[in-house]
Amino acid sequence: MLNKFLKVTIPTIIMVNIAIAQDISSSAVPTKHNKTLTIGDIAQIQAGLGSIMIEFAHRFHIIYYAAKASNWNLAKYELHELIEAQEVAETTRPKYKRQLRSFENDYLSQLNNTIKEKNWDNFKLQYSKTTIACNNCHRSNGHPYIKYILPKKAPKYFNMK
Ligand code: HEC
């Protein structure tokens, strides 16, 4: 009896949920430039992994030179922002969520500890381990040609001191 009830009820709930989701997704939110813009269109254009990775490389580069100049607050800030960017990718590209979480737990947290300790030697070591992990993730996802290397110079538009 209960079984029959569940067999009928659960699919009905799922179908209703899908119908509601489709309805929300096709709701129009017209703007000055696009009268037919929908919530679905907006959801679709959220930053994917490629855009987030450009931000990753940028911030990861700054982190190194900030730590080198003992501007530990800047290093800490950039790492915090990098992790926030990662959280966006976990939501927009959930298939990478598990790998991104382990990357954060196994590498970024350790890097954060060396920043908190203001320990340049430990930082450098952890930075190279993290770089290897970045590139391992590229390889394991079919992008062996994407290899991050640390740029030779600090970013131009920051006073690192
Ligand atoms: C979870 C796995 C993963 C980790 C960890 C990771 N990446 Fe990536 N990265 C990717 C994937 C996948 C792509 C290809 C993006 C796509 O498919 O849209 C990529 C692309 C890139 C790109 C190319 C972006 C472009 O479009 O020009 C850069 C640069 C990059 N990653 C840097 C880094 C750096 C630096 C780190 C470490 C701090 C890192 N990545 C960590 C998976 C990862």
Backbone and ligand atoms as CSV (ligand in chain L), in Angstrom:
chain,resi,resn,atom,element,x,y,z
A,1,MET,N,N,0.851,-1.209,0.000
A,1,MET,CA,C,0.000,0.000,0.000
A,1,MET,C,C,0.883,1.254,0.000
A,2,LEU,N,N,1.798,1.274,0.990
A,2,LEU,CA,C,2.731,2.404,1.104
A,2,LEU,C,C,3.592,2.485,-0.155
A,3,ASN,N,N,4.006,1.276,-0.607
A,3,ASN,CA,C,4.822,1.178,-1.808
A,3,ASN,C,C,4.131,1.815,-3.016
A,4,LYS,N,N,2.858,1.481,-3.156
A,4,LYS,CA,C,2.081,1.997,-4.289
A,4,LYS,C,C,1.971,3.532,-4.190
A,5,PHE,N,N,1.743,3.963,-2.963
A,5,PHE,CA,C,1.619,5.404,-2.710
A,5,PHE,C,C,2.908,6.124,-3.142
A,6,LEU,N,N,4.060,5.540,-2.731
A,6,LEU,CA,C,5.344,6.157,-3.070
A,6,LEU,C,C,5.588,6.142,-4.578
A,7,LYS,N,N,5.206,5.024,-5.210
A,7,LYS,CA,C,5.430,4.894,-6.661
A,7,LYS,C,C,4.689,5.976,-7.443
A,8,VAL,N,N,3.534,6.352,-6.922
A,8,VAL,CA,C,2.752,7.382,-7.627
A,8,VAL,C,C,3.206,8.779,-7.201
A,9,THR,N,N,3.414,8.932,-5.884
A,9,THR,CA,C,3.681,10.278,-5.361
A,9,THR,C,C,5.033,10.832,-5.789
A,10,ILE,N,N,6.096,10.011,-5.660
A,10,ILE,CA,C,7.439,10.540,-5.943
A,10,ILE,C,C,7.582,11.038,-7.386
A,11,PRO,N,N,7.192,10.212,-8.392
A,11,PRO,CA,C,7.299,10.760,-9.763
A,11,PRO,C,C,6.478,12.033,-9.960
A,12,THR,N,N,5.310,12.101,-9.289
A,12,THR,CA,C,4.485,13.313,-9.453
A,12,THR,C,C,5.231,14.522,-8.901
A,13,ILE,N,N,5.844,14.361,-7.706
A,13,ILE,CA,C,6.587,15.484,-7.105
A,13,ILE,C,C,7.722,15.901,-8.036
A,14,ILE,N,N,8.452,14.901,-8.582
A,14,ILE,CA,C,9.574,15.216,-9.473
A,14,ILE,C,C,9.080,15.993,-10.689
A,15,MET,N,N,7.979,15.516,-11.278
A,15,MET,CA,C,7.470,16.188,-12.487
A,15,MET,C,C,7.036,17.618,-12.186
A,16,VAL,N,N,6.388,17.790,-11.049
A,16,VAL,CA,C,5.935,19.145,-10.684
A,16,VAL,C,C,7.158,20.046,-10.502
A,17,ASN,N,N,8.201,19.511,-9.834
A,17,ASN,CA,C,9.414,20.302,-9.616
A,17,ASN,C,C,10.066,20.701,-10.931
A,18,ILE,N,N,10.154,19.743,-11.867
A,18,ILE,CA,C,10.759,20.051,-13.174
A,18,ILE,C,C,9.938,21.141,-13.869
A,19,ALA,N,N,8.603,20.977,-13.796
A,19,ALA,CA,C,7.729,21.953,-14.463
A,19,ALA,C,C,7.948,23.342,-13.858
A,20,ILE,N,N,8.058,23.403,-12.507
A,20,ILE,CA,C,8.265,24.715,-11.856
A,20,ILE,C,C,9.612,25.291,-12.278
A,21,ALA,N,N,10.661,24.418,-12.281
A,21,ALA,CA,C,12.003,24.889,-12.647
A,21,ALA,C,C,12.003,25.439,-14.071
A,22,GLN,N,N,11.305,24.702,-14.993
A,22,GLN,CA,C,11.257,25.182,-16.383
A,22,GLN,C,C,10.526,26.503,-16.466
A,23,ASP,N,N,9.480,26.609,-15.640
A,23,ASP,CA,C,8.695,27.825,-15.660
A,23,ASP,C,C,9.532,29.016,-15.194
A,24,ILE,N,N,10.289,28.821,-14.080
A,24,ILE,CA,C,11.127,29.905,-13.556
A,24,ILE,C,C,12.180,30.259,-14.591
A,25,SER,N,N,12.776,29.210,-15.179
A,25,SER,CA,C,13.851,29.420,-16.127
A,25,SER,C,C,13.392,30.231,-17.343
A,26,SER,N,N,12.122,30.045,-17.742
A,26,SER,CA,C,11.673,30.791,-18.925
A,26,SER,C,C,11.004,32.112,-18.560
A,27,SER,N,N,11.029,32.462,-17.257
A,27,SER,CA,C,10.456,33.758,-16.866
A,27,SER,C,C,11.262,34.889,-17.480
A,28,ALA,N,N,10.565,35.825,-18.085
A,28,ALA,CA,C,11.259,36.937,-18.746
A,28,ALA,C,C,11.669,37.998,-17.724
A,29,VAL,N,N,12.884,38.525,-17.916
A,29,VAL,CA,C,13.353,39.665,-17.106
A,29,VAL,C,C,13.862,40.701,-18.120
A,30,PRO,N,N,12.946,41.353,-18.835
A,30,PRO,CA,C,13.354,42.238,-19.923
A,30,PRO,C,C,14.269,43.362,-19.441
A,31,THR,N,N,15.268,43.660,-20.256
A,31,THR,CA,C,16.157,44.786,-19.952
A,31,THR,C,C,15.995,45.808,-21.071
A,32,LYS,N,N,16.666,46.933,-20.926
A,32,LYS,CA,C,16.598,47.989,-21.936
A,32,LYS,C,C,17.030,47.451,-23.307
A,33,HIS,N,N,18.044,46.567,-23.278
A,33,HIS,CA,C,18.616,46.097,-24.539
A,33,HIS,C,C,18.066,44.752,-25.014
A,34,ASN,N,N,17.441,44.004,-24.137
A,34,ASN,CA,C,16.932,42.688,-24.535
A,34,ASN,C,C,15.579,42.435,-23.872
A,35,LYS,N,N,14.538,42.610,-24.674
A,35,LYS,CA,C,13.173,42.508,-24.120
A,35,LYS,C,C,12.782,41.062,-23.830
A,36,THR,N,N,13.528,40.092,-24.431
A,36,THR,CA,C,13.120,38.688,-24.251
A,36,THR,C,C,14.068,37.909,-23.336
A,37,LEU,N,N,14.941,38.628,-22.636
A,37,LEU,CA,C,15.892,37.971,-21.730
A,37,LEU,C,C,15.140,37.170,-20.661
A,38,THR,N,N,15.597,35.924,-20.410
A,38,THR,CA,C,14.935,35.114,-19.371
A,38,THR,C,C,15.927,34.784,-18.261
A,39,ILE,N,N,15.397,34.299,-17.141
A,39,ILE,CA,C,16.262,33.885,-16.027
A,39,ILE,C,C,17.174,32.746,-16.491
A,40,GLY,N,N,16.623,31.878,-17.358
A,40,GLY,CA,C,17.427,30.775,-17.916
A,40,GLY,C,C,18.622,31.307,-18.698
A,41,ASP,N,N,18.399,32.375,-19.491
A,41,ASP,CA,C,19.501,32.966,-20.264
A,41,ASP,C,C,20.582,33.479,-19.310
A,42,ILE,N,N,20.160,34.104,-18.241
A,42,ILE,CA,C,21.129,34.674,-17.287
A,42,ILE,C,C,21.911,33.552,-16.610
A,43,ALA,N,N,21.189,32.494,-16.221
A,43,ALA,CA,C,21.857,31.358,-15.566
A,43,ALA,C,C,22.911,30.753,-16.495
A,44,GLN,N,N,22.558,30.668,-17.770
A,44,GLN,CA,C,23.417,30.039,-18.761
A,44,GLN,C,C,24.759,30.761,-18.949
A,45,ILE,N,N,24.769,32.066,-18.749
A,45,ILE,CA,C,26.003,32.821,-19.038
A,45,ILE,C,C,26.857,33.102,-17.801
A,46,GLN,N,N,26.599,32.383,-16.712
A,46,GLN,CA,C,27.461,32.555,-15.537
A,46,GLN,C,C,28.843,31.990,-15.847
A,47,ALA,N,N,29.874,32.558,-15.181
A,47,ALA,CA,C,31.261,32.167,-15.465
A,47,ALA,C,C,31.460,30.659,-15.380
A,48,GLY,N,N,32.038,30.101,-16.435
A,48,GLY,CA,C,32.382,28.675,-16.442
A,48,GLY,C,C,33.809,28.496,-15.949
A,49,LEU,N,N,34.320,27.279,-16.048
A,49,LEU,CA,C,35.642,27.000,-15.482
A,49,LEU,C,C,36.760,27.775,-16.183
A,50,GLY,N,N,36.665,27.906,-17.523
A,50,GLY,CA,C,37.716,28.601,-18.276
A,50,GLY,C,C,37.926,30.026,-17.762
A,51,SER,N,N,36.834,30.768,-17.570
A,51,SER,CA,C,36.963,32.160,-17.085
A,51,SER,C,C,37.503,32.188,-15.666
A,52,ILE,N,N,37.024,31.268,-14.849
A,52,ILE,CA,C,37.491,31.238,-13.456
A,52,ILE,C,C,38.989,30.923,-13.416
A,53,MET,N,N,39.434,30.070,-14.344
A,53,MET,CA,C,40.840,29.672,-14.353
A,53,MET,C,C,41.758,30.842,-14.726
A,54,ILE,N,N,41.265,31.747,-15.565
A,54,ILE,CA,C,42.071,32.928,-15.894
A,54,ILE,C,C,42.265,33.740,-14.609
A,55,GLU,N,N,41.195,33.827,-13.843
A,55,GLU,CA,C,41.271,34.525,-12.554
A,55,GLU,C,C,42.210,33.780,-11.598
A,56,PHE,N,N,42.145,32.458,-11.624
A,56,PHE,CA,C,43.025,31.623,-10.788
A,56,PHE,C,C,44.489,31.977,-11.059
A,57,ALA,N,N,44.862,31.938,-12.358
A,57,ALA,CA,C,46.253,32.149,-12.730
A,57,ALA,C,C,46.697,33.552,-12.303
A,58,HIS,N,N,45.816,34.512,-12.516
A,58,HIS,CA,C,46.125,35.902,-12.181
A,58,HIS,C,C,46.392,36.038,-10.672
A,59,ARG,N,N,45.468,35.549,-9.892
A,59,ARG,CA,C,45.610,35.698,-8.433
A,59,ARG,C,C,46.761,34.847,-7.906
A,60,PHE,N,N,46.950,33.683,-8.493
A,60,PHE,CA,C,48.002,32.777,-8.017
A,60,PHE,C,C,49.381,33.416,-8.247
A,61,HIS,N,N,49.518,34.116,-9.320
A,61,HIS,CA,C,50.739,34.848,-9.647
A,61,HIS,C,C,50.980,35.970,-8.620
A,62,ILE,N,N,49.918,36.723,-8.321
A,62,ILE,CA,C,50.064,37.824,-7.350
A,62,ILE,C,C,50.448,37.271,-5.974
A,63,ILE,N,N,49.821,36.148,-5.600
A,63,ILE,CA,C,50.080,35.563,-4.279
A,63,ILE,C,C,51.586,35.355,-4.089
A,64,TYR,N,N,52.232,34.825,-5.120
A,64,TYR,CA,C,53.665,34.525,-5.006
A,64,TYR,C,C,54.473,35.792,-4.736
A,65,TYR,N,N,54.254,36.799,-5.577
A,65,TYR,CA,C,55.086,38.001,-5.436
A,65,TYR,C,C,54.735,38.805,-4.188
A,66,ALA,N,N,53.489,38.701,-3.755
A,66,ALA,CA,C,53.114,39.385,-2.510
A,66,ALA,C,C,53.857,38.734,-1.346
A,67,ALA,N,N,53.869,37.395,-1.321
A,67,ALA,CA,C,54.565,36.690,-0.234
A,67,ALA,C,C,56.061,36.997,-0.287
A,68,LYS,N,N,56.594,37.032,-1.501
A,68,LYS,CA,C,58.037,37.294,-1.648
A,68,LYS,C,C,58.407,38.663,-1.080
A,69,ALA,N,N,57.502,39.621,-1.233
A,69,ALA,CA,C,57.768,40.975,-0.730
A,69,ALA,C,C,57.316,41.120,0.724
A,70,SER,N,N,56.967,40.001,1.348
A,70,SER,CA,C,56.440,39.972,2.722
A,70,SER,C,C,55.171,40.801,2.888
A,71,ASN,N,N,54.445,40.979,1.797
A,71,ASN,CA,C,53.135,41.624,1.912
A,71,ASN,C,C,52.131,40.494,2.148
A,72,TRP,N,N,52.186,39.943,3.350
A,72,TRP,CA,C,51.386,38.751,3.671
A,72,TRP,C,C,49.898,39.029,3.627
A,73,ASN,N,N,49.525,40.293,3.917
A,73,ASN,CA,C,48.093,40.619,3.872
A,73,ASN,C,C,47.555,40.544,2.451
A,74,LEU,N,N,48.377,40.989,1.488
A,74,LEU,CA,C,47.933,40.914,0.093
A,74,LEU,C,C,47.856,39.444,-0.341
A,75,ALA,N,N,48.858,38.651,0.054
A,75,ALA,CA,C,48.844,37.220,-0.299
A,75,ALA,C,C,47.584,36.560,0.262
A,76,LYS,N,N,47.271,36.897,1.509
A,76,LYS,CA,C,46.098,36.307,2.165
A,76,LYS,C,C,44.812,36.720,1.440
A,77,TYR,N,N,44.750,38.001,1.104
A,77,TYR,CA,C,43.567,38.519,0.403
A,77,TYR,C,C,43.373,37.812,-0.942
A,78,GLU,N,N,44.457,37.690,-1.712
A,78,GLU,CA,C,44.344,37.090,-3.039
A,78,GLU,C,C,43.953,35.612,-2.949
A,79,LEU,N,N,44.487,34.919,-1.958
A,79,LEU,CA,C,44.133,33.507,-1.808
A,79,LEU,C,C,42.655,33.365,-1.433
A,80,HIS,N,N,42.205,34.261,-0.580
A,80,HIS,CA,C,40.800,34.243,-0.180
A,80,HIS,C,C,39.898,34.451,-1.412
A,81,GLU,N,N,40.266,35.410,-2.253
A,81,GLU,CA,C,39.478,35.702,-3.453
A,81,GLU,C,C,39.530,34.529,-4.439
A,82,LEU,N,N,40.712,33.907,-4.519
A,82,LEU,CA,C,40.863,32.740,-5.414
A,82,LEU,C,C,39.896,31.626,-4.982
A,83,ILE,N,N,39.822,31.401,-3.678
A,83,ILE,CA,C,38.919,30.348,-3.173
A,83,ILE,C,C,37.456,30.733,-3.444
A,84,GLU,N,N,37.152,32.014,-3.351
A,84,GLU,CA,C,35.777,32.443,-3.658
A,84,GLU,C,C,35.446,32.187,-5.129
A,85,ALA,N,N,36.439,32.434,-5.994
A,85,ALA,CA,C,36.221,32.188,-7.429
A,85,ALA,C,C,35.991,30.696,-7.655
A,86,GLN,N,N,36.744,29.885,-6.917
A,86,GLN,CA,C,36.598,28.436,-7.037
A,86,GLN,C,C,35.170,28.008,-6.675
A,87,GLU,N,N,34.605,28.674,-5.650
A,87,GLU,CA,C,33.251,28.321,-5.227
A,87,GLU,C,C,32.226,28.612,-6.333
A,88,VAL,N,N,32.497,29.649,-7.129
A,88,VAL,CA,C,31.602,29.942,-8.263
A,88,VAL,C,C,31.650,28.761,-9.235
A,89,ALA,N,N,32.879,28.294,-9.523
A,89,ALA,CA,C,33.028,27.172,-10.467
A,89,ALA,C,C,32.348,25.910,-9.936
A,90,GLU,N,N,32.418,25.705,-8.624
A,90,GLU,CA,C,31.776,24.510,-8.050
A,90,GLU,C,C,30.267,24.535,-8.300
A,91,THR,N,N,29.699,25.746,-8.345
A,91,THR,CA,C,28.258,25.864,-8.577
A,91,THR,C,C,27.919,25.795,-10.063
A,92,THR,N,N,28.701,26.507,-10.900
A,92,THR,CA,C,28.330,26.536,-12.317
A,92,THR,C,C,28.796,25.285,-13.058
A,93,ARG,N,N,29.868,24.640,-12.564
A,93,ARG,CA,C,30.365,23.410,-13.213
A,93,ARG,C,C,30.513,22.310,-12.160
A,94,PRO,N,N,29.365,21.788,-11.660
A,94,PRO,CA,C,29.408,20.836,-10.542
A,94,PRO,C,C,30.225,19.579,-10.825
A,95,LYS,N,N,30.482,19.277,-12.106
A,95,LYS,CA,C,31.244,18.040,-12.357
A,95,LYS,C,C,32.680,18.163,-11.844
A,96,TYR,N,N,33.152,19.387,-11.602
A,96,TYR,CA,C,34.518,19.563,-11.082
A,96,TYR,C,C,34.545,19.762,-9.562
A,97,LYS,N,N,33.350,19.763,-8.958
A,97,LYS,CA,C,33.259,20.125,-7.539
A,97,LYS,C,C,34.161,19.271,-6.639
A,98,ARG,N,N,34.089,17.962,-6.837
A,98,ARG,CA,C,34.856,17.053,-5.974
A,98,ARG,C,C,36.356,17.343,-6.097
A,99,GLN,N,N,36.829,17.474,-7.333
A,99,GLN,CA,C,38.265,17.723,-7.557
A,99,GLN,C,C,38.690,19.093,-7.003
A,100,LEU,N,N,37.824,20.080,-7.187
A,100,LEU,CA,C,38.160,21.421,-6.692
A,100,LEU,C,C,38.221,21.433,-5.167
A,101,ARG,N,N,37.274,20.706,-4.540
A,101,ARG,CA,C,37.274,20.639,-3.075
A,101,ARG,C,C,38.559,19.972,-2.561
A,102,SER,N,N,38.976,18.865,-3.219
A,102,SER,CA,C,40.194,18.208,-2.730
A,102,SER,C,C,41.401,19.106,-2.973
A,103,PHE,N,N,41.408,19.824,-4.079
A,103,PHE,CA,C,42.509,20.748,-4.349
A,103,PHE,C,C,42.581,21.789,-3.228
A,104,GLU,N,N,41.418,22.282,-2.827
A,104,GLU,CA,C,41.401,23.282,-1.751
A,104,GLU,C,C,41.906,22.674,-0.434
A,105,ASN,N,N,41.384,21.484,-0.099
A,105,ASN,CA,C,41.764,20.866,1.179
A,105,ASN,C,C,43.218,20.430,1.204
A,106,ASP,N,N,43.688,19.855,0.080
A,106,ASP,CA,C,45.034,19.272,0.090
A,106,ASP,C,C,46.138,20.287,-0.195
A,107,TYR,N,N,45.820,21.367,-0.904
A,107,TYR,CA,C,46.882,22.316,-1.299
A,107,TYR,C,C,46.638,23.749,-0.834
A,108,LEU,N,N,45.464,24.302,-1.163
A,108,LEU,CA,C,45.257,25.717,-0.847
A,108,LEU,C,C,45.244,25.976,0.659
A,109,SER,N,N,44.690,25.052,1.434
A,109,SER,CA,C,44.675,25.258,2.889
A,109,SER,C,C,46.087,25.269,3.444
A,110,GLN,N,N,46.932,24.375,2.902
A,110,GLN,CA,C,48.329,24.338,3.358
A,110,GLN,C,C,49.051,25.634,2.993
A,111,LEU,N,N,48.770,26.105,1.779
A,111,LEU,CA,C,49.389,27.355,1.336
A,111,LEU,C,C,48.953,28.489,2.270
A,112,ASN,N,N,47.692,28.458,2.632
A,112,ASN,CA,C,47.154,29.465,3.545
A,112,ASN,C,C,47.873,29.424,4.901
A,113,ASN,N,N,48.193,28.210,5.362
A,113,ASN,CA,C,48.909,28.097,6.635
A,113,ASN,C,C,50.275,28.752,6.568
A,114,THR,N,N,50.984,28.561,5.445
A,114,THR,CA,C,52.328,29.150,5.343
A,114,THR,C,C,52.229,30.680,5.291
A,115,ILE,N,N,51.111,31.184,4.741
A,115,ILE,CA,C,50.905,32.644,4.697
A,115,ILE,C,C,50.637,33.158,6.117
A,116,LYS,N,N,49.797,32.403,6.838
A,116,LYS,CA,C,49.506,32.800,8.232
A,116,LYS,C,C,50.783,32.813,9.066
A,117,GLU,N,N,51.655,31.805,8.807
A,117,GLU,CA,C,52.923,31.723,9.568
A,117,GLU,C,C,53.954,32.737,9.074
A,118,LYS,N,N,53.672,33.360,7.920
A,118,LYS,CA,C,54.613,34.306,7.284
A,118,LYS,C,C,55.967,33.638,7.092
A,119,ASN,N,N,55.913,32.404,6.605
A,119,ASN,CA,C,57.135,31.617,6.469
A,119,ASN,C,C,57.465,31.436,4.972
A,120,TRP,N,N,58.398,32.249,4.496
A,120,TRP,CA,C,58.720,32.275,3.067
A,120,TRP,C,C,59.217,30.923,2.554
A,121,ASP,N,N,60.077,30.236,3.296
A,121,ASP,CA,C,60.611,28.947,2.830
A,121,ASP,C,C,59.492,27.915,2.688
A,122,ASN,N,N,58.649,27.831,3.694
A,122,ASN,CA,C,57.535,26.879,3.614
A,122,ASN,C,C,56.561,27.279,2.514
A,123,PHE,N,N,56.382,28.578,2.385
A,123,PHE,CA,C,55.476,29.080,1.341
A,123,PHE,C,C,55.971,28.622,-0.033
A,124,LYS,N,N,57.253,28.845,-0.284
A,124,LYS,CA,C,57.822,28.519,-1.605
A,124,LYS,C,C,57.623,27.036,-1.938
A,125,LEU,N,N,57.895,26.205,-0.932
A,125,LEU,CA,C,57.748,24.762,-1.120
A,125,LEU,C,C,56.289,24.408,-1.443
A,126,GLN,N,N,55.382,24.980,-0.656
A,126,GLN,CA,C,53.961,24.673,-0.862
A,126,GLN,C,C,53.462,25.252,-2.183
A,127,TYR,N,N,54.035,26.383,-2.579
A,127,TYR,CA,C,53.634,27.001,-3.851
A,127,TYR,C,C,54.001,26.065,-5.006
A,128,SER,N,N,55.202,25.466,-4.951
A,128,SER,CA,C,55.533,24.562,-6.078
A,128,SER,C,C,54.705,23.296,-6.040
A,129,LYS,N,N,54.406,22.788,-4.852
A,129,LYS,CA,C,53.525,21.599,-4.779
A,129,LYS,C,C,52.153,21.922,-5.365
A,130,THR,N,N,51.668,23.119,-5.059
A,130,THR,CA,C,50.340,23.523,-5.543
A,130,THR,C,C,50.356,23.679,-7.063
A,131,THR,N,N,51.448,24.241,-7.580
A,131,THR,CA,C,51.566,24.406,-9.039
A,131,THR,C,C,51.493,23.047,-9.739
A,132,ILE,N,N,52.180,22.054,-9.164
A,132,ILE,CA,C,52.143,20.705,-9.757
A,132,ILE,C,C,50.705,20.173,-9.727
A,133,ALA,N,N,50.015,20.433,-8.601
A,133,ALA,CA,C,48.624,19.957,-8.479
A,133,ALA,C,C,47.717,20.655,-9.499
A,134,CYS,N,N,47.952,21.953,-9.743
A,134,CYS,CA,C,47.158,22.683,-10.764
A,134,CYS,C,C,47.299,21.933,-12.088
A,135,ASN,N,N,48.539,21.685,-12.462
A,135,ASN,CA,C,48.785,21.097,-13.784
A,135,ASN,C,C,48.375,19.620,-13.861
A,136,ASN,N,N,48.437,18.930,-12.726
A,136,ASN,CA,C,47.938,17.543,-12.711
A,136,ASN,C,C,46.446,17.513,-12.992
A,137,CYS,N,N,45.743,18.495,-12.453
A,137,CYS,CA,C,44.291,18.536,-12.675
A,137,CYS,C,C,44.003,18.821,-14.148
A,138,HIS,N,N,44.833,19.652,-14.761
A,138,HIS,CA,C,44.642,19.914,-16.199
A,138,HIS,C,C,44.836,18.619,-16.989
A,139,ARG,N,N,45.912,17.903,-16.631
A,139,ARG,CA,C,46.206,16.661,-17.356
A,139,ARG,C,C,45.066,15.663,-17.173
A,140,SER,N,N,44.604,15.526,-15.918
A,140,SER,CA,C,43.589,14.492,-15.674
A,140,SER,C,C,42.238,14.860,-16.299
A,141,ASN,N,N,42.088,16.121,-16.715
A,141,ASN,CA,C,40.832,16.506,-17.367
A,141,ASN,C,C,40.991,16.695,-18.872
A,142,GLY,N,N,42.043,16.114,-19.415
A,142,GLY,CA,C,42.205,16.142,-20.869
A,142,GLY,C,C,42.832,17.418,-21.412
A,143,HIS,N,N,43.504,18.205,-20.540
A,143,HIS,CA,C,44.163,19.433,-21.005
A,143,HIS,C,C,45.648,19.437,-20.628
A,144,PRO,N,N,46.426,18.443,-21.085
A,144,PRO,CA,C,47.842,18.375,-20.676
A,144,PRO,C,C,48.645,19.569,-21.178
A,145,TYR,N,N,48.108,20.259,-22.184
A,145,TYR,CA,C,48.807,21.415,-22.770
A,145,TYR,C,C,48.609,22.679,-21.939
A,146,ILE,N,N,47.733,22.656,-20.928
A,146,ILE,CA,C,47.573,23.847,-20.071
A,146,ILE,C,C,48.506,23.680,-18.874
A,147,LYS,N,N,49.648,24.379,-18.942
A,147,LYS,CA,C,50.642,24.252,-17.870
A,147,LYS,C,C,50.930,25.629,-17.295
A,148,TYR,N,N,50.515,25.820,-16.065
A,148,TYR,CA,C,50.802,27.100,-15.413
A,148,TYR,C,C,52.287,27.175,-15.097
A,149,ILE,N,N,52.914,28.305,-15.450
A,149,ILE,CA,C,54.263,28.571,-14.939
A,149,ILE,C,C,54.242,29.955,-14.311
A,150,LEU,N,N,55.055,30.094,-13.286
A,150,LEU,CA,C,55.104,31.374,-12.587
A,150,LEU,C,C,55.743,32.427,-13.496
A,151,PRO,N,N,55.034,33.535,-13.788
A,151,PRO,CA,C,55.666,34.593,-14.591
A,151,PRO,C,C,56.915,35.127,-13.881
A,152,LYS,N,N,57.888,35.547,-14.689
A,152,LYS,CA,C,59.181,35.958,-14.121
A,152,LYS,C,C,59.093,37.267,-13.335
A,153,LYS,N,N,58.061,38.056,-13.662
A,153,LYS,CA,C,57.963,39.353,-12.991
A,153,LYS,C,C,56.673,39.496,-12.200
A,154,ALA,N,N,56.741,40.349,-11.190
A,154,ALA,CA,C,55.554,40.645,-10.393
A,154,ALA,C,C,54.564,41.434,-11.251
A,155,PRO,N,N,53.263,41.343,-10.939
A,155,PRO,CA,C,52.294,42.135,-11.707
A,155,PRO,C,C,52.633,43.621,-11.616
A,156,LYS,N,N,52.462,44.315,-12.728
A,156,LYS,CA,C,52.941,45.697,-12.836
A,156,LYS,C,C,52.160,46.688,-11.985
A,157,TYR,N,N,50.867,46.403,-11.795
A,157,TYR,CA,C,50.039,47.459,-11.206
A,157,TYR,C,C,49.816,47.336,-9.700
A,158,PHE,N,N,50.724,46.578,-9.045
A,158,PHE,CA,C,50.626,46.503,-7.582
A,158,PHE,C,C,51.907,47.021,-6.959
A,159,ASN,N,N,51.744,47.793,-5.922
A,159,ASN,CA,C,52.909,48.103,-5.103
A,159,ASN,C,C,52.983,46.958,-4.094
A,160,MET,N,N,53.980,46.106,-4.245
A,160,MET,CA,C,54.031,44.886,-3.451
A,160,MET,C,C,54.435,45.138,-1.997
A,161,LYS,N,N,54.943,46.297,-1.726
A,161,LYS,CA,C,55.429,46.551,-0.355
A,161,LYS,C,C,54.287,46.813,0.605
L,1,HEC,C1,C,39.729,20.791,-10.670
L,1,HEC,C2,C,40.808,20.760,-11.606
L,1,HEC,C3,C,41.636,21.995,-11.803
L,1,HEC,C4,C,42.444,22.626,-10.899
L,1,HEC,C5,C,42.687,22.240,-9.454
L,1,HEC,C6,C,43.039,23.726,-11.587
L,1,HEC,N1,N,42.602,23.782,-12.875
L,1,HEC,FE1,FE,43.096,25.172,-14.271
L,1,HEC,N2,N,41.814,24.307,-15.577
L,1,HEC,C7,C,41.069,23.171,-15.360
L,1,HEC,C8,C,40.302,22.846,-16.540
L,1,HEC,C9,C,39.354,21.677,-16.698
L,1,HEC,C10,C,40.610,23.838,-17.492
L,1,HEC,C11,C,40.000,23.983,-18.895
L,1,HEC,C12,C,38.821,24.930,-18.788
L,1,HEC,C13,C,37.639,24.560,-19.580
L,1,HEC,O1,O,37.440,23.361,-19.873
L,1,HEC,O2,O,36.830,25.461,-19.856
L,1,HEC,C14,C,41.583,24.731,-16.858
L,1,HEC,C15,C,42.152,25.837,-17.491
L,1,HEC,C16,C,43.128,26.635,-16.929
L,1,HEC,C17,C,43.752,27.763,-17.599
L,1,HEC,C18,C,43.475,28.226,-19.021
L,1,HEC,C19,C,42.384,29.282,-18.986
L,1,HEC,C20,C,42.126,29.876,-20.360
L,1,HEC,O3,O,41.017,29.653,-20.865
L,1,HEC,O4,O,43.011,30.528,-20.897
L,1,HEC,C21,C,44.633,28.321,-16.720
L,1,HEC,C22,C,45.524,29.528,-16.957
L,1,HEC,C23,C,44.556,27.543,-15.497
L,1,HEC,N3,N,43.638,26.527,-15.658
L,1,HEC,C24,C,45.302,27.812,-14.377
L,1,HEC,C25,C,45.200,27.100,-13.193
L,1,HEC,C26,C,45.979,27.376,-12.000
L,1,HEC,C27,C,47.008,28.470,-11.859
L,1,HEC,C28,C,45.600,26.461,-11.067
L,1,HEC,C29,C,46.104,26.286,-9.672
L,1,HEC,C30,C,46.224,27.441,-8.815
L,1,HEC,C31,C,44.581,25.615,-11.672
L,1,HEC,N4,N,44.368,26.031,-12.957
L,1,HEC,C32,C,43.946,24.582,-11.011
L,1,HEC,C33,C,41.041,22.414,-14.207
L,1,HEC,C34,C,41.727,22.728,-13.045
